[in-house]
Amino acid sequence: ARLGATGARWAVVLNGEGDLHGWVAADALRIAGEHGTVGELARRMDAWVPVGAPLKQAFSEMLQHDAGWVAVLDGSRFLGVLTPAKLHEALRRSVDADARGVGRDEVRFDSVSDA
């Protein structure tokens, strides 16, 4: 499916090994048309966290880079993105767990979603 056809405004760009190369806006692809490659149009991804990073770090990255989402990486391999909605959900689970006296290491966070 074409990026614009899905309604997405951006897409993550990976290399052949699944490592993060950057991101590209749907508008940039439409403007560029047949000229150039996706890799050439990709912009550097500044907002990212390693898998297993604290939620506070992910939130900090969003704020520092004024980003609407944060990439989650295992080394350089792209795993998915953490959105504000997913971050909020994970924080709510953490607070609920604290209120019930459940250890934070026992709380499961599904914070990575498909881009």
OpenMM code with the backbone's topology and positions (N, CA, C; nanometers):
from openmm import Vec3, app, unit

residues = "ALA ARG LEU GLY ALA THR GLY ALA ARG TRP ALA VAL VAL LEU ASN GLY GLU GLY ASP LEU HIS GLY TRP VAL ALA ALA ASP ALA LEU ARG ILE ALA GLY GLU HIS GLY THR VAL GLY GLU LEU ALA ARG ARG MET ASP ALA TRP VAL PRO VAL GLY ALA PRO LEU LYS GLN ALA PHE SER GLU MET LEU GLN HIS ASP ALA GLY TRP VAL ALA VAL LEU ASP GLY SER ARG PHE LEU GLY VAL LEU THR PRO ALA LYS LEU HIS GLU ALA LEU ARG ARG SER VAL ASP ALA ASP ALA ARG GLY VAL GLY ARG ASP GLU VAL ARG PHE ASP SER VAL SER ASP ALA".split()
positions = [
    Vec3(0.0836, -0.1185, 0.0000),
    Vec3(0.0000, 0.0000, 0.0000),
    Vec3(0.0876, 0.1242, 0.0000),
    Vec3(0.0412, 0.2254, -0.0663),
    Vec3(0.1148, 0.3509, -0.0690),
    Vec3(0.0938, 0.4231, 0.0628),
    Vec3(0.1958, 0.4979, 0.1046),
    Vec3(0.1902, 0.5680, 0.2325),
    Vec3(0.0697, 0.6606, 0.2397),
    Vec3(0.0474, 0.7396, 0.1371),
    Vec3(-0.0649, 0.8324, 0.1367),
    Vec3(-0.1991, 0.7622, 0.1410),
    Vec3(-0.2065, 0.6437, 0.0803),
    Vec3(-0.3319, 0.5692, 0.0759),
    Vec3(-0.3718, 0.5171, 0.2135),
    Vec3(-0.2762, 0.4992, 0.3019),
    Vec3(-0.3062, 0.4481, 0.4356),
    Vec3(-0.3520, 0.5587, 0.5295),
    Vec3(-0.3367, 0.6835, 0.4890),
    Vec3(-0.3717, 0.7953, 0.5747),
    Vec3(-0.2595, 0.8358, 0.6683),
    Vec3(-0.1477, 0.7654, 0.6637),
    Vec3(-0.0340, 0.7980, 0.7496),
    Vec3(0.0328, 0.9261, 0.7019),
    Vec3(0.0823, 1.0044, 0.7948),
    Vec3(0.1505, 1.1293, 0.7618),
    Vec3(0.3013, 1.1121, 0.7571),
    Vec3(0.3517, 0.9994, 0.8048),
    Vec3(0.4950, 0.9737, 0.8065),
    Vec3(0.5201, 0.8240, 0.8080),
    Vec3(0.6433, 0.7864, 0.7786),
    Vec3(0.6820, 0.6456, 0.7839),
    Vec3(0.8248, 0.6359, 0.8324),
    Vec3(0.8553, 0.5282, 0.9010),
    Vec3(0.9911, 0.4995, 0.9463),
    Vec3(1.0656, 0.4358, 0.8297),
    Vec3(1.1930, 0.4752, 0.8129),
    Vec3(1.2752, 0.4209, 0.7055),
    Vec3(1.3839, 0.3338, 0.7685),
    Vec3(1.3899, 0.2078, 0.7231),
    Vec3(1.4869, 0.1124, 0.7746),
    Vec3(1.5832, 0.0725, 0.6637),
    Vec3(1.7025, 0.0265, 0.7023),
    Vec3(1.7927, -0.0293, 0.6024),
    Vec3(1.7591, -0.1769, 0.5843),
    Vec3(1.8342, -0.2457, 0.5030),
    Vec3(1.8061, -0.3852, 0.4728),
    Vec3(1.8155, -0.4782, 0.5911),
    Vec3(1.8871, -0.4392, 0.6951),
    Vec3(1.9022, -0.5225, 0.8150),
    Vec3(1.7988, -0.4913, 0.9222),
    Vec3(1.7086, -0.3968, 0.8951),
    Vec3(1.6078, -0.3594, 0.9937),
    Vec3(1.6549, -0.2532, 1.0912),
    Vec3(1.7698, -0.1924, 1.0602),
    Vec3(1.8210, -0.0843, 1.1450),
    Vec3(1.7540, 0.0477, 1.1061),
    Vec3(1.7372, 0.1342, 1.2040),
    Vec3(1.6732, 0.2625, 1.1808),
    Vec3(1.7600, 0.3525, 1.0941),
    Vec3(1.7032, 0.4023, 0.9850),
    Vec3(1.7720, 0.4977, 0.8973),
    Vec3(1.7190, 0.6390, 0.9212),
    Vec3(1.5914, 0.6508, 0.9525),
    Vec3(1.5301, 0.7815, 0.9760),
    Vec3(1.3797, 0.7730, 0.9562),
    Vec3(1.3212, 0.8860, 0.9172),
    Vec3(1.1779, 0.8895, 0.8917),
    Vec3(1.1529, 0.9798, 0.7729),
    Vec3(1.0385, 0.9627, 0.7110),
    Vec3(1.0029, 1.0439, 0.5945),
    Vec3(0.8567, 1.0842, 0.6057),
    Vec3(0.8298, 1.2085, 0.5702),
    Vec3(0.6929, 1.2598, 0.5718),
    Vec3(0.6221, 1.2213, 0.4420),
    Vec3(0.4942, 1.1890, 0.4510),
    Vec3(0.4158, 1.1541, 0.3327),
    Vec3(0.4173, 1.2682, 0.2321),
    Vec3(0.4128, 1.3921, 0.2794),
    Vec3(0.4156, 1.5080, 0.1904),
    Vec3(0.5442, 1.5125, 0.1099),
    Vec3(0.6566, 1.4784, 0.1722),
    Vec3(0.7846, 1.4795, 0.1018),
    Vec3(0.7846, 1.3777, -0.0113),
    Vec3(0.7234, 1.2633, 0.0127),
    Vec3(0.7164, 1.1606, -0.0916),
    Vec3(0.6299, 1.2066, -0.2082),
    Vec3(0.5193, 1.2724, -0.1775),
    Vec3(0.4314, 1.3216, -0.2843),
    Vec3(0.5003, 1.4292, -0.3667),
    Vec3(0.5711, 1.5200, -0.3010),
    Vec3(0.6384, 1.6296, -0.3707),
    Vec3(0.7529, 1.5764, -0.4561),
    Vec3(0.8286, 1.4823, -0.4018),
    Vec3(0.9445, 1.4285, -0.4727),
    Vec3(0.9025, 1.3426, -0.5915),
    Vec3(0.7855, 1.2795, -0.5810),
    Vec3(0.7370, 1.1962, -0.6904),
    Vec3(0.8339, 1.0851, -0.7242),
    Vec3(0.8749, 1.0792, -0.8477),
    Vec3(0.9638, 0.9735, -0.8962),
    Vec3(1.1107, 1.0094, -0.8804),
    Vec3(1.1418, 1.1254, -0.8280),
    Vec3(1.2801, 1.1722, -0.8182),
    Vec3(1.3414, 1.1324, -0.6844),
    Vec3(1.4563, 1.0716, -0.6877),
    Vec3(1.5266, 1.0361, -0.5649),
    Vec3(1.4750, 0.9065, -0.5043),
    Vec3(1.5311, 0.8731, -0.3889),
    Vec3(1.4920, 0.7512, -0.3182),
    Vec3(1.4374, 0.7878, -0.1808),
    Vec3(1.3686, 0.6934, -0.1209),
    Vec3(1.3161, 0.7149, 0.0139),
    Vec3(1.4324, 0.7407, 0.1095),
    Vec3(1.5415, 0.6647, 0.0925),
    Vec3(1.6594, 0.6835, 0.1772),
    Vec3(1.7152, 0.8236, 0.1695),
    Vec3(1.7112, 0.8830, 0.0507),
    Vec3(1.7617, 1.0202, 0.0332),
    Vec3(1.6686, 1.1233, 0.0973),
    Vec3(1.5393, 1.0922, 0.1004),
    Vec3(1.4410, 1.1844, 0.1580),
    Vec3(1.4299, 1.1723, 0.3096),
    Vec3(1.4796, 1.0612, 0.3637),
    Vec3(1.4645, 1.0346, 0.5065),
    Vec3(1.5367, 1.1389, 0.5900),
    Vec3(1.4730, 1.1745, 0.6986),
    Vec3(1.5310, 1.2692, 0.7939),
    Vec3(1.5802, 1.1912, 0.9151),
    Vec3(1.6792, 1.2450, 0.9788),
    Vec3(1.7368, 1.1803, 1.0961),
    Vec3(1.6334, 1.1704, 1.2081),
    Vec3(1.6363, 1.0595, 1.2788),
    Vec3(1.5465, 1.0378, 1.3917),
    Vec3(1.6189, 1.0812, 1.5185),
    Vec3(1.5771, 1.1915, 1.5770),
    Vec3(1.6414, 1.2410, 1.6985),
    Vec3(1.5790, 1.1844, 1.8248),
    Vec3(1.4493, 1.1579, 1.8208),
    Vec3(1.3781, 1.1109, 1.9398),
    Vec3(1.3719, 0.9584, 1.9385),
    Vec3(1.4567, 0.8955, 2.0195),
    Vec3(1.4568, 0.7496, 2.0297),
    Vec3(1.5061, 0.7088, 2.1673),
    Vec3(1.4680, 0.5887, 2.2073),
    Vec3(1.5129, 0.5313, 2.3342),
    Vec3(1.5476, 0.3846, 2.3115),
    Vec3(1.6393, 0.3319, 2.3930),
    Vec3(1.6663, 0.1882, 2.3846),
    Vec3(1.5532, 0.1111, 2.4520),
    Vec3(1.5272, -0.0096, 2.4016),
    Vec3(1.4246, -0.0937, 2.4627),
    Vec3(1.4625, -0.1145, 2.6095),
    Vec3(1.3656, -0.1088, 2.6967),
    Vec3(1.3926, -0.1243, 2.8396),
    Vec3(1.4222, 0.0065, 2.9102),
    Vec3(1.4266, 0.1172, 2.8371),
    Vec3(1.4508, 0.2477, 2.9004),
    Vec3(1.3305, 0.2843, 2.9872),
    Vec3(1.3535, 0.3615, 3.0929),
    Vec3(1.2406, 0.4061, 3.1761),
    Vec3(1.1435, 0.4936, 3.0963),
    Vec3(1.0165, 0.4871, 3.1323),
    Vec3(0.9157, 0.5698, 3.0657),
    Vec3(0.9493, 0.7178, 3.0776),
    Vec3(1.0093, 0.7548, 3.1895),
    Vec3(1.0494, 0.8950, 3.2104),
    Vec3(1.1460, 0.9402, 3.1019),
    Vec3(1.2373, 0.8531, 3.0619),
    Vec3(1.3329, 0.8860, 2.9561),
    Vec3(1.2618, 0.9043, 2.8222),
    Vec3(1.1646, 0.8183, 2.7924),
    Vec3(1.0894, 0.8302, 2.6679),
    Vec3(1.0112, 0.9620, 2.6647),
    Vec3(0.9481, 0.9952, 2.7756),
    Vec3(0.8731, 1.1211, 2.7838),
    Vec3(0.9674, 1.2398, 2.7678),
    Vec3(1.0825, 1.2323, 2.8302),
    Vec3(1.1822, 1.3383, 2.8189),
    Vec3(1.2266, 1.3570, 2.6738),
    Vec3(1.2474, 1.2473, 2.6024),
    Vec3(1.2871, 1.2552, 2.4607),
    Vec3(1.1790, 1.3238, 2.3780),
    Vec3(1.0520, 1.2885, 2.4037),
    Vec3(0.9415, 1.3525, 2.3321),
    Vec3(0.9431, 1.5031, 2.3536),
    Vec3(0.9608, 1.5434, 2.4789),
    Vec3(0.9599, 1.6861, 2.5109),
    Vec3(1.0826, 1.7577, 2.4553),
    Vec3(1.1990, 1.6977, 2.4730),
    Vec3(1.3242, 1.7603, 2.4285),
    Vec3(1.3250, 1.7841, 2.2777),
    Vec3(1.2705, 1.6900, 2.2021),
    Vec3(1.2745, 1.7005, 2.0567),
    Vec3(1.1415, 1.7465, 1.9974),
    Vec3(1.0474, 1.7841, 2.0835),
    Vec3(0.9148, 1.8289, 2.0397),
    Vec3(0.8573, 1.7279, 1.9402),
    Vec3(0.8672, 1.5995, 1.9770),
    Vec3(0.8273, 1.4909, 1.8887),
    Vec3(0.6908, 1.4355, 1.9276),
    Vec3(0.6172, 1.3886, 1.8300),
    Vec3(0.4882, 1.3263, 1.8541),
    Vec3(0.5000, 1.1775, 1.8812),
    Vec3(0.6211, 1.1240, 1.8708),
    Vec3(0.6453, 0.9821, 1.8949),
    Vec3(0.7946, 0.9609, 1.9111),
    Vec3(0.8291, 0.8491, 1.9719),
    Vec3(0.9691, 0.8145, 1.9980),
    Vec3(0.9945, 0.6747, 1.9429),
    Vec3(1.1032, 0.6588, 1.8680),
    Vec3(1.1399, 0.5257, 1.8179),
    Vec3(1.1983, 0.4433, 1.9323),
    Vec3(1.1704, 0.3144, 1.9318),
    Vec3(1.2256, 0.2219, 2.0305),
    Vec3(1.3225, 0.1291, 1.9576),
    Vec3(1.4467, 0.1253, 2.0064),
    Vec3(1.5517, 0.0492, 1.9388),
    Vec3(1.6112, -0.0570, 2.0289),
    Vec3(1.6525, -0.1659, 1.9676),
    Vec3(1.7317, -0.2695, 2.0329),
    Vec3(1.8671, -0.2630, 1.9642),
    Vec3(1.9604, -0.1897, 2.0242),
    Vec3(2.0851, -0.1564, 1.9545),
    Vec3(2.0503, -0.0558, 1.8470),
    Vec3(2.0709, -0.0927, 1.7205),
    Vec3(2.0280, -0.0054, 1.6110),
    Vec3(1.9045, -0.0610, 1.5409),
    Vec3(1.8586, -0.1784, 1.5842),
    Vec3(1.7422, -0.2423, 1.5221),
    Vec3(1.6133, -0.1771, 1.5705),
    Vec3(1.5310, -0.1375, 1.4759),
    Vec3(1.4039, -0.0712, 1.5042),
    Vec3(1.3015, -0.1736, 1.5532),
    Vec3(1.2358, -0.1433, 1.6664),
    Vec3(1.1320, -0.2307, 1.7206),
    Vec3(0.9918, -0.1739, 1.7016),
    Vec3(0.9800, -0.0423, 1.7058),
    Vec3(0.8494, 0.0213, 1.6940),
    Vec3(0.8546, 0.1630, 1.7464),
    Vec3(0.7385, 0.2188, 1.7729),
    Vec3(0.7320, 0.3557, 1.8236),
    Vec3(0.6499, 0.3612, 1.9510),
    Vec3(0.6821, 0.4580, 2.0324),
    Vec3(0.6075, 0.4874, 2.1534),
    Vec3(0.5368, 0.6204, 2.1295),
    Vec3(0.4043, 0.6173, 2.1312),
    Vec3(0.3241, 0.7376, 2.1070),
    Vec3(0.2796, 0.7977, 2.2404),
    Vec3(0.2335, 0.9216, 2.2401),
    Vec3(0.1822, 0.9794, 2.3644),
    Vec3(0.0706, 0.8953, 2.4260),
    Vec3(-0.0174, 0.8395, 2.3438),
    Vec3(-0.1273, 0.7574, 2.3974),
    Vec3(-0.0730, 0.6323, 2.4659),
    Vec3(0.0245, 0.5658, 2.4045),
    Vec3(0.0846, 0.4461, 2.4643),
    Vec3(0.1622, 0.4827, 2.5908),
    Vec3(0.2312, 0.5963, 2.5881),
    Vec3(0.3054, 0.6415, 2.7052),
    Vec3(0.2088, 0.6678, 2.8211),
    Vec3(0.0983, 0.7337, 2.7926),
    Vec3(-0.0013, 0.7624, 2.8947),
    Vec3(-0.0582, 0.6329, 2.9527),
    Vec3(-0.0880, 0.5376, 2.8652),
    Vec3(-0.1408, 0.4087, 2.9096),
    Vec3(-0.0410, 0.3370, 3.0006),
    Vec3(0.0861, 0.3382, 2.9624),
    Vec3(0.1895, 0.2719, 3.0429),
    Vec3(0.2070, 0.3411, 3.1781),
    Vec3(0.2029, 0.4736, 3.1795),
    Vec3(0.2149, 0.5477, 3.3048),
    Vec3(0.0962, 0.5184, 3.3962),
    Vec3(-0.0223, 0.5086, 3.3369),
    Vec3(-0.1421, 0.4786, 3.4164),
    Vec3(-0.1302, 0.3392, 3.4786),
    Vec3(-0.0806, 0.2420, 3.4013),
    Vec3(-0.0609, 0.1074, 3.4561),
    Vec3(0.0379, 0.1095, 3.5723),
    Vec3(0.1432, 0.1887, 3.5573),
    Vec3(0.2447, 0.1975, 3.6615),
    Vec3(0.1860, 0.2573, 3.7898),
    Vec3(0.1083, 0.3636, 3.7772),
    Vec3(0.0449, 0.4279, 3.8925),
    Vec3(-0.0553, 0.3326, 3.9572),
    Vec3(-0.1338, 0.2631, 3.8750),
    Vec3(-0.2304, 0.1663, 3.9277),
    Vec3(-0.1590, 0.0549, 4.0037),
    Vec3(-0.0469, 0.0095, 3.9493),
    Vec3(0.0296, -0.0967, 4.0157),
    Vec3(0.0819, -0.0486, 4.1505),
    Vec3(0.1320, 0.0753, 4.1554),
    Vec3(0.1793, 0.1318, 4.2818),
    Vec3(0.0663, 0.1372, 4.3845),
    Vec3(-0.0535, 0.1772, 4.3387),
    Vec3(-0.1680, 0.1886, 4.4295),
    Vec3(-0.2096, 0.0522, 4.4845),
    Vec3(-0.1917, -0.0527, 4.4057),
    Vec3(-0.2280, -0.1882, 4.4505),
    Vec3(-0.1129, -0.2574, 4.5226),
    Vec3(0.0029, -0.1930, 4.5292),
    Vec3(0.1172, -0.2516, 4.5962),
    Vec3(0.1885, -0.3570, 4.5128),
    Vec3(0.1665, -0.3545, 4.3816),
    Vec3(0.2323, -0.4488, 4.2907),
    Vec3(0.3674, -0.3897, 4.2511),
    Vec3(0.4702, -0.4735, 4.2510),
    Vec3(0.6029, -0.4270, 4.2116),
    Vec3(0.6059, -0.3859, 4.0660),
    Vec3(0.6766, -0.2783, 4.0350),
    Vec3(0.6827, -0.2294, 3.8975),
    Vec3(0.7400, -0.3323, 3.8008),
    Vec3(0.8295, -0.4180, 3.8503),
    Vec3(0.8871, -0.5187, 3.7618),
    Vec3(0.7864, -0.6273, 3.7258),
    Vec3(0.6708, -0.6286, 3.7931),
    Vec3(0.5663, -0.7263, 3.7627),
    Vec3(0.4623, -0.6713, 3.6656),
    Vec3(0.4718, -0.5431, 3.6322),
    Vec3(0.3753, -0.4794, 3.5431),
    Vec3(0.4241, -0.4938, 3.3999),
    Vec3(0.3349, -0.5416, 3.3115),
    Vec3(0.3721, -0.5590, 3.1709),
    Vec3(0.3357, -0.4331, 3.0949),
    Vec3(0.4311, -0.3810, 3.0172),
    Vec3(0.4084, -0.2617, 2.9364),
    Vec3(0.4191, -0.2983, 2.7893),
    Vec3(0.3106, -0.2846, 2.7157),
    Vec3(0.3126, -0.3027, 2.5714),
    Vec3(0.3286, -0.1642, 2.5098),
    Vec3(0.4482, -0.1081, 2.5204),
    Vec3(0.4688, 0.0307, 2.4813),
    Vec3(0.5163, 0.0480, 2.3393),
    Vec3(0.5454, -0.0609, 2.2712),
    Vec3(0.5926, -0.0510, 2.1340),
    Vec3(0.4766, -0.0849, 2.0426),
    Vec3(0.4497, 0.0051, 1.9467),
    Vec3(0.3423, -0.0216, 1.8504),
    Vec3(0.3989, -0.0088, 1.7104),
    Vec3(0.3299, -0.0669, 1.6150),
    Vec3(0.3762, -0.0583, 1.4762),
    Vec3(0.3682, 0.0852, 1.4272),
    Vec3(0.4658, 0.1194, 1.3461),
    Vec3(0.4726, 0.2554, 1.2913),
    Vec3(0.3779, 0.2708, 1.1755),
] * unit.nanometer
topology = app.Topology()
chain = topology.addChain("A")
for resn in residues:
    res = topology.addResidue(resn, chain)
    for name in ("N", "CA", "C"):
        topology.addAtom(name, app.Element.getBySymbol(name[0]), res)
